[in-house]
Amino acid sequence: MSDRRHVLYVDDEEANLIVFELAFEDVFEVHTATSAAEALEIIERIPIPVVVADQRMPEMTGVEMFMRLRAKYPHIQRIILSGYSDSDAIIDAVNQGQVFQFLKKPWSQVELQTVLKRAIDAHDLIVQNSVLTERIVMAERTASLGKAAAEIAHEMGNQLNLLPLVEVIEDEYADDEQLVELADMARQTHDRLSRLINEIKNFVRRDSTPNAAVAGHTHHIDLGQCVRELMSFLRFHRSIPTDSVQLKLNVSKAPICGDPFKLQQVLVNLLANAAHAIEDRADGRIELKLEHSNEAFHLSVSDNGCGIPKEVLPHIWEPFFSTKGNVGTGLGLDVVRNIVVAHGGVIHCESLPNQGTTFTIDLPIHEHEPSQSHILEDETVELSIGDTRIMKVEERARLGD
């Protein structure tokens, strides 16, 4: 593949295009167009850093074309060639920042080649500055977020005094199964919040690497059991419409090495996003499914909501990118991906506008009993979590390789 840079020349006279291409084809990847419409079509397909145009053309002048080009592609550098002394056009082009340079015909090959190289350097510098500016803005936002998170974590820690009440309930009402169950959930919530507060404090103090919080709490767990426990907890989660969530487990045991707290955090984020996607749909549905292949378990969250536009899909993993306006922070999916990667897994997304979205997580199997795997013969578990009771379905398992 050639490492020569692309240059586009626009002129309504075919002979001028041929001369330009012959002059610079050994130095640049030269593209030519006879109209502004054709030029824009080329720019849509090819990353063009510099466009050269004749000033006098039938449809519109070169400066007029560059006014349109600048609005959509501000980084592209623009050079005008003209055989006329259009002083007014030159002044307008320079004052309005429409052109990098204005050259008169007949042009000198050496001079124009020098200008083209300078224009490419200017384009690259602008792009680099733009990237650096974005990084600075991101760093400032992250610093502000870190400061706010530290303050919130401090106040949360001061208010986290739930355990004495939980202990009273466990001691005084030990015979009340429902109260004991609720007390156990309250204790789990207390533990989750305590750990989350400590992780925020460690992050702000830079005491840990991004994956340290996961690495310090991983052990052999049953992913299916982890999902069931989360479903029980989500009965009290107001932002997720539990009546619309269907759980399908196609394995009886799913042994992995992981952190159940972090994996449940991933699922809460994905389920909350799915709930947001279906909130305006009367027939909104969310499906949480666990399946397996030879080397991995596949955990997916699907919805039939609004979907994600094709042009937006590549950006959903970027920090602070959000399609929820003021509702979201744009950090959820970045956190999700980091946790999945820390578990040695991968996550990917498929979505169609107005049809729905599916996030799929692939996690490696860690079978501590390699001679046995537990696979359900049928689709064995369908839990409706809208009720306050979780219905237990008999699991029919068979042993295999």
C-alpha positions in Angstrom: 0.0 0.0 0.0 1.3 3.4 -1.0 2.2 5.8 1.9 1.7 8.9 -0.3 -0.8 11.4 0.9 -4.0 12.1 -0.9 -4.6 15.3 -2.8 -7.8 16.3 -4.6 -7.9 18.7 -7.5 -11.3 20.2 -8.7 -11.5 21.9 -12.1 -14.2 21.9 -14.8 -11.6 21.7 -17.6 -10.4 18.2 -18.3 -7.0 19.3 -19.7 -6.1 21.1 -16.4 -6.9 17.9 -14.4 -4.6 15.9 -16.7 -1.7 18.3 -16.3 -2.1 18.4 -12.5 -2.2 14.7 -12.2 0.9 14.2 -14.4 2.8 16.8 -12.4 2.2 15.3 -9.0 1.4 11.6 -9.4 4.8 10.6 -8.3 4.6 12.6 -5.1 0.9 12.3 -4.1 -2.1 10.1 -4.5 -3.9 12.5 -6.9 -7.7 12.5 -7.2 -9.5 14.7 -9.7 -13.1 16.0 -10.0 -14.9 18.2 -12.5 -17.5 19.5 -10.0 -18.1 20.2 -6.4 -20.6 17.4 -6.2 -18.1 14.9 -7.5 -15.5 16.3 -5.1 -17.7 15.8 -2.1 -18.5 12.3 -3.1 -14.7 11.5 -3.3 -14.1 13.1 0.2 -16.9 10.9 1.7 -14.9 7.8 0.6 -11.2 8.9 1.0 -9.4 10.8 3.8 -8.3 13.8 1.8 -6.1 16.3 3.7 -5.8 18.9 1.0 -8.2 20.1 -1.8 -7.1 22.3 -4.7 -9.8 24.0 -6.8 -10.0 26.4 -9.7 -11.7 29.7 -8.7 -13.8 30.1 -11.9 -16.2 27.1 -12.4 -19.7 27.1 -13.9 -21.7 25.7 -10.9 -20.0 27.7 -8.2 -16.7 29.4 -7.6 -13.9 27.7 -5.7 -14.4 29.9 -2.7 -18.1 29.1 -2.6 -17.3 25.4 -2.7 -14.8 25.8 0.1 -17.4 27.6 2.2 -19.5 24.4 2.1 -16.6 22.1 2.5 -15.3 24.0 5.6 -18.6 23.5 7.4 -18.5 19.7 7.2 -14.7 19.1 7.0 -12.9 21.9 8.8 -9.6 20.1 9.0 -9.2 19.8 5.3 -6.8 22.5 3.9 -8.0 24.4 0.9 -6.0 25.9 -2.0 -7.4 28.2 -4.8 -5.9 28.4 -8.3 -7.0 31.2 -10.5 -6.0 32.8 -13.8 -7.8 36.0 -12.9 -6.9 38.7 -10.4 -10.1 38.4 -8.4 -9.1 40.8 -5.7 -12.5 40.8 -4.0 -12.6 37.0 -4.0 -9.1 36.8 -2.6 -9.9 39.2 0.2 -13.1 37.3 1.1 -11.4 34.0 1.0 -8.6 35.0 3.3 -10.7 37.1 5.7 -13.2 34.3 6.1 -10.6 31.6 6.5 -11.8 29.7 3.6 -8.4 29.0 2.0 -5.0 28.0 3.0 -3.4 29.8 0.1 -4.4 31.5 -3.1 -2.1 30.9 -6.2 -2.3 32.4 -9.7 -2.2 30.5 -12.9 0.0 29.4 -14.5 1.4 27.8 -11.5 4.9 26.6 -10.9 5.2 22.9 -10.1 8.0 23.4 -7.5 6.0 26.2 -5.8 2.7 24.4 -5.8 4.4 21.2 -4.5 5.9 23.1 -1.7 2.5 24.6 -0.8 0.8 21.2 -1.0 3.3 19.8 1.5 2.9 22.7 3.8 -0.9 22.3 3.6 -0.6 18.6 4.5 1.6 19.5 7.5 -1.0 22.1 8.6 -3.8 19.6 8.3 -1.9 17.1 10.4 -1.0 19.7 13.1 -4.7 20.7 13.4 -5.8 17.1 13.8 -3.1 16.5 16.4 -4.1 19.6 18.3 -7.7 18.5 18.2 -6.9 15.1 19.7 -4.8 16.8 22.4 -7.6 19.2 23.2 -10.0 16.4 23.5 -7.6 14.6 25.9 -7.2 17.7 28.0 -11.0 18.1 28.2 -11.3 14.5 29.1 -8.7 14.8 31.8 -10.4 17.8 33.3 -13.7 16.1 33.3 -12.2 13.0 34.9 -10.5 15.1 37.6 -13.7 16.9 38.3 -15.6 13.6 38.4 -12.9 12.1 40.7 -13.2 15.0 43.2 -17.0 14.8 43.2 -16.8 11.0 43.6 -14.5 11.4 46.6 -16.9 13.8 48.3 -19.8 11.5 47.6 -18.0 8.5 48.9 -17.0 10.3 52.1 -20.6 11.3 52.8 -21.9 7.9 51.9 -19.5 6.4 54.4 -20.7 8.7 57.1 -24.3 7.7 56.5 -23.7 4.0 56.1 -24.9 2.8 59.5 -27.3 0.0 58.5 -25.6 -3.0 60.2 -26.9 -2.4 63.8 -30.5 -2.4 62.5 -29.8 -5.6 60.5 -28.3 -7.3 63.5 -31.4 -6.4 65.6 -33.7 -7.9 63.1 -31.6 -11.1 62.8 -31.6 -11.5 66.6 -35.1 -10.4 67.5 -37.0 -11.8 64.6 -35.1 -15.0 63.7 -38.3 -16.9 63.3 -39.7 -14.6 60.6 -38.4 -16.0 57.3 -39.4 -12.9 55.3 -37.8 -10.5 57.7 -34.6 -12.6 57.9 -34.5 -12.7 54.1 -34.9 -8.9 53.9 -32.2 -8.4 56.5 -29.9 -10.6 54.6 -30.4 -8.5 51.5 -29.8 -5.4 53.5 -26.6 -6.8 54.8 -25.5 -7.7 51.2 -26.4 -4.1 50.1 -24.3 -2.8 53.0 -21.4 -4.9 51.9 -21.8 -3.8 48.3 -21.9 -0.1 49.2 -18.9 -0.4 51.6 -16.8 -2.0 48.9 -17.9 0.5 46.3 -17.0 3.4 48.6 -13.6 1.9 49.3 -13.0 1.4 45.5 -13.9 5.0 44.8 -11.5 6.2 47.5 -8.7 3.9 46.2 -9.3 5.2 42.7 -9.1 8.8 43.7 -5.9 8.1 45.7 -4.6 6.2 42.8 -3.9 3.3 45.1 -4.9 0.7 42.6 -4.7 -0.2 38.9 -8.0 -0.4 36.9 -8.2 -4.2 37.3 -6.9 -4.4 40.9 -10.4 -4.3 42.4 -11.4 -7.3 40.4 -8.2 -9.3 40.8 -8.3 -9.1 44.6 -11.8 -10.7 44.8 -11.8 -13.4 42.2 -12.5 -17.0 43.0 -14.3 -20.0 41.6 -18.0 -19.2 41.4 -21.1 -20.4 39.7 -22.1 -17.8 37.2 -25.7 -19.1 37.1 -26.0 -18.8 40.9 -24.5 -15.3 40.6 -27.3 -14.3 38.1 -30.0 -15.9 40.3 -28.9 -13.9 43.4 -29.0 -10.7 41.3 -32.5 -11.4 40.1 -33.7 -11.8 43.7 -32.0 -8.5 44.6 -33.5 -6.7 41.6 -37.0 -7.2 42.9 -36.4 -4.0 44.9 -34.6 -2.1 42.1 -37.0 0.7 41.0 -35.4 1.6 37.7 -35.6 -1.9 36.2 -39.1 -3.1 35.3 -38.8 -6.6 36.7 -42.1 -7.7 35.2 -40.6 -7.2 31.8 -37.4 -9.3 32.5 -37.2 -12.9 31.5 -34.4 -15.1 32.7 -33.3 -18.1 30.7 -30.6 -20.4 32.0 -29.5 -23.1 29.6 -26.8 -24.6 31.9 -27.2 -26.0 35.4 -23.7 -25.0 36.6 -21.5 -22.4 35.0 -18.1 -22.5 36.8 -15.9 -19.4 36.2 -13.2 -17.6 38.0 -14.5 -14.1 38.9 -15.9 -11.5 41.2 -19.6 -11.9 41.7 -20.0 -8.4 42.9 -18.4 -6.9 39.8 -20.2 -9.3 37.4 -23.5 -8.3 39.0 -22.5 -4.7 38.6 -22.1 -5.4 34.9 -25.5 -6.9 34.6 -27.2 -4.1 36.5 -25.7 -1.6 34.1 -26.8 -3.6 31.0 -30.3 -4.2 32.4 -30.7 -0.5 33.3 -29.7 0.4 29.7 -32.3 -2.1 28.4 -34.9 -0.7 30.7 -34.2 2.8 29.4 -34.5 1.5 25.8 -38.0 0.0 26.3 -39.5 2.6 28.6 -41.7 4.0 25.9 -42.9 0.7 24.6 -46.0 -1.0 25.9 -44.7 -4.4 24.7 -41.2 -3.8 26.0 -39.3 -7.0 26.9 -35.8 -7.7 28.3 -34.2 -11.2 28.2 -31.2 -12.3 30.3 -29.8 -15.5 28.9 -26.9 -17.8 29.9 -25.6 -20.3 27.4 -22.3 -22.1 26.8 -20.0 -23.4 24.1 -16.9 -25.6 24.4 -14.6 -22.9 25.9 -16.9 -20.1 27.2 -20.1 -19.2 28.8 -22.2 -16.6 27.0 -24.2 -14.2 29.0 -26.5 -11.9 27.0 -28.9 -9.1 27.7 -31.4 -8.4 24.9 -34.3 -5.9 24.6 -36.8 -5.0 21.9 -36.4 -1.3 22.5 -35.3 1.8 20.4 -32.0 0.3 19.3 -28.7 2.2 18.6 -28.1 4.0 15.2 -25.3 2.5 13.1 -23.2 5.7 13.3 -23.5 5.8 17.1 -22.7 2.1 17.8 -18.8 2.5 17.5 -18.8 5.2 20.1 -20.9 3.6 22.9 -17.7 2.3 24.7 -16.1 5.8 24.9 -16.0 7.4 28.3 -18.6 10.2 28.8 -20.4 9.3 25.6 -24.1 9.0 26.2 -27.3 8.9 24.2 -29.4 9.6 27.3 -28.9 13.3 27.5 -28.7 14.6 31.0 -29.9 11.3 32.4 -26.7 9.4 31.8 -23.0 10.0 32.6 -21.6 8.1 29.7 -19.5 5.9 32.0 -21.6 2.8 32.4 -20.5 0.9 29.3 -16.8 1.9 29.8 -17.0 0.4 33.3 -18.8 -2.7 32.0 -16.1 -3.3 29.4 -13.3 -2.8 31.8 -14.8 -5.3 34.3 -15.4 -7.9 31.5 -11.8 -7.6 30.2 -10.5 -7.9 33.7 -12.3 -11.3 33.9 -10.5 -12.4 30.7 -13.7 -12.0 28.7 -15.0 -10.0 25.8 -18.2 -8.0 25.3 -19.9 -7.0 22.0 -23.1 -5.3 20.9 -25.5 -5.9 18.1 -28.3 -3.4 17.5 -30.8 -2.3 15.0 -32.8 1.0 15.3 -36.4 0.4 16.4 -35.8 -3.3 16.7 -33.6 -3.8 19.8 -30.2 -4.4 21.2 -28.2 -7.4 22.4 -25.1 -7.2 24.6 -23.2 -10.5 24.8 -20.5 -11.3 27.3 -18.1 -14.3 26.7 -16.4 -15.5 29.8 -13.9 -18.4 29.9 -14.8 -21.6 31.6 -12.9 -22.5 34.7 -14.0 -26.0 35.4 -12.4 -27.2 38.7 -13.9 -30.6 38.0 -12.8 -31.0 34.4 -14.3 -34.5 34.0 -17.8 -33.2 34.5 -20.0 -30.5 32.9 -23.6 -29.9 33.7 -25.8 -29.2 30.7 -29.5 -28.9 30.7 -31.4 -31.1 28.3 -34.1 -28.5 27.7 -34.6 -24.8 28.3 -34.9 -25.4 32.0 -35.3 -22.2 33.9 -37.6 -19.3 33.1 -37.8 -17.0 36.2 -40.4 -14.3 36.4 -38.9 -11.8 38.8 -41.9 -9.5 39.1 -43.3 -11.4 42.1 -41.6 -11.2 45.4 -41.0 -14.9 45.4 -38.6 -16.6 43.0 -40.0 -19.8 41.6 -37.6 -22.6 41.7 -37.7 -24.9 38.7 -36.4 -28.4 38.8 -33.2 -28.7 36.9 -32.7 -31.9 35.0 -29.0 -32.3 34.4 -26.9 -35.0 32.7 -23.2 -35.7 33.0 -21.0 -35.4 30.0 -17.5 -34.7 28.8 
